[in-house]
Amino acid sequence: MANVTVSADELAQLGAPPAKKRRGLVRRSWDVFAENRLALVGLGFIVFIVLFCFLGPVFYQTNQSTTDLINTMCPPSGGHLLGCNELGYDQLGRLMAGGQTSIEVGLAAALVAVSFGTLYGAISGFFGGVVDAVMMRVVDAGLSLPSLMVLIIAAVIFHPSPVVMIFAIAVFYWFAVARLVRGETLTLRTREYVQAVKVVGGSKLRSVIRHVLPNAIGTIIVQATFAVADSILTLSGLGFLGLGVSAPATDWGSMLSGGLNYLQGSDPWWLIYPPGILIILTCISFNFIGDALRDAFETRLQRR
């Protein structure tokens, strides 16, 4: 039987739908991400809270370095939109300053933990054998430690500045990242393109950096998103216990702790609800984004 070739124009005349162009990786990932409405809401809230904390002080200027005992515990008014706290700090300006610290510490701690944990886990999984066994025993030992207790002890011993809090949180978070990336590496190291590097004489370190890590970028980005939320929540927990950053700097957890001291008094809602709500919504938003990114980087979803 002779082969029959039909052109695109003839198919159009016959009413056949035109062939769809193959979507790019970024476009496919965004389409999957956009299907998650909660993630879009979370992304919008994160953009809003970043603008609120970092651009807000430009338009709403307050003194967050010295106390004002005249306006102590004043209720919301035209001069102080969310009132003042027990030291006379404007509460709305305090929320912006605390948000800057919380977001900066959360992002920086996640960056340090994920960067080190990713490299550690990739090397451990790729080399295997004795190297993998020794490196994973270190991870197991770290995961067995009560992280909250050690963080409390560290916050008591060292001056709790933002830099100290960044590394204190990152020191315990990278263990979980390393284990996750190590499992991903064990799968990737058997792929053909990785074996080809070995055949042509490429080094193992080059295989890790140029082939394993780029192909595990989806897992890494998702884990980084969750790490930001966990770091903000950890900092808030330490601040709530009175072990957050030192004054005049503040964070949302320290603000919430200060408000609870007056819960049984005149019920100053402006000291309790705003920081508590921001902590919850920010962490939930990052988790929603992480869930959507996990779906977006899933191979079977990208191919549909």
Steps between C-alpha positions, in 0.01 A plus 500: 500500500636841403579752771269799503641835613259768613620856544407728786285713271304196387448397862369847575258475209378166629426659838777323690640699796850641449787326673589658834849630550690333776504723803830598660608371838447833674156545344390149592624546856315830533178349363512227765588754769216731394247217538553520876289800602624489858858530375410808294338656805807412706732649239295819496512521880878451507543781247272719711679425827843567346381836368333574834814428704767650276320783320247580773750688721570736210140625510419435867802622693525424872770499765594139571828565681400695813211452739216750545355462849241771436311284248530173690215261418308768310208360294477535121453858388575731210858549616557131574288285269552183705572663832821465701653221706616493859815700416329761287608360164251552219350155446455527123858614454606224738325244280700625202829485691420157642399377157832612355689297761275195466516494119874572483584232757261253336641550150863507608470194726325308223767602248786389725333174605385400152829592332716304742255212536463467122874480437552265795220266397601498132860409581391231744255340260725519194818357654319230697680226690697592810475873425121480492484289814718739704328815374154360566594401854578866562156590369335234717680635805386853420139395448500319835576821691209695653536803275271732698684434825840558340373821335379625837839427657679671211276806527578523872878464455545724196373851438179438302568726203346431157829351373521262795138394451561435129782255560339348810191408299696392191727269701207272580295532183763384251490141630153436354598667172811285470304179548242601242757602236703188568199284413446698180868462409489123541243495221669753273849351512387196300368707208669476160623859485676461835661173395615666178706750698680213670568331164664810350719545808309775680549542875237401754480854632420625149225240469349619827512871419420492128251212479366374833418833667335664194272198458408508870416871489128434538547317830745765618269794425202336666705421809630858509144631501404284795826597673405869494170428674664273756774756571247781554297274728811398697608862544148591611501217750830612649377859509181389673716335767690826545809376314457693175716781368605764752334840526461744339471242220197276517318218325139391484544235768645750748213740427245226564670408826495861618130528424410189696637660817202737491236250394335495842495879528331746268498246215720694252408305188739705285795342682387140451301440184705684232835322562328166558300526179807601298701204630225254409419645157864536396593142590183360341564700183851360463365149555233549233767621258718200584214257435431659161868501405524131586219431254651733240834317504340155493601340169173328427309825543738685267434248224122512499 
